[in-house]
């Protein structure tokens, strides 16, 4: 069994800039969203900081945080 690789840390003496962490996304019930795989949808439920339930018309999907493939319209 293999272990996952440890995240790389930024050295203070490095000539390169430290990677910027993206702001966490927040959604509210009723927000229109688009998902890279499932398309357009509407948020119908929220689990604080864990997941959102999105209605994509033909199906409802539970999208887990950090919502990298989903954006608010």
CORMOLIN-V517322 format. One line per field, one symbol per residue. phi: phi as a letter, one per 30 degrees, with the letter a starting at -180 (. if undefined). A space follows every 50 residues. Layout:
phi->???
//
This chain:
phi->.ccdddddcdddcddcdddddddddbbbdjddbbceccjdabdcabceic abcbccjdacbccddchdcbbdc
//
